[in-house]
Amino acid sequence: MNTLIYLIPIALFLGGIGLAAFLWALKSGQYEDLEGASWRVLDDGDGKPEKK
């Protein structure tokens, strides 16, 4: 029972850190372009148009 005195505040603290990190990610625009990453995976990245 004494361990709950330590574990509950630690769990609340870690949850608060996770919430703060999530809110920071929302504020900094990490979730603005959800489809761009999937298109960048398919891009060769050489900057030249494909020859057909």
N, C-alpha and C positions, 0 to 999 in steps of 0.2 A: 504494500500500500504506500510505503514511503517513496517508492520509485515513481509513482504517478505525480508526486509533487514536482519532480524534475522533468518528467517526460511530457507532460501537458504544455508547459511553457515553451519547451524546445520545439514541440510540434507546431504550436501557434506561431513561433518565430520563423520557422522554416516555411510555413504556409504563407506568412506575410512577405517573406523574401520572394517566393514564387509568384505571388500576386503582383508585387512591385515590378518584377522582371517582365511579366506579361503586359502590364500597363505601359511600361517603358517601350516594349516592342510595338504596341499599338500606336503610341505617340510618335515614334520615330519612323513610322511608315513601313514596317516590315511586312505587313499584310496588304499593301496597296496593289501590287502586281502579282496576282496569284497564278495567272496563266503564262506570264513571261518566262519563268524558269523552265517550264515544260517545253517551250519553243526554243529556248537557248540550248537545251540539251541536243536538239536535232540539228542545230546550226553547226556547220564546219568551222566557221570563224576565220576563214581566210580572206573574206571581204570581196572575193571575185564572184561574179555571177556564173551560174552553171552553164556549160555549153550543151546545147541540145543537138 
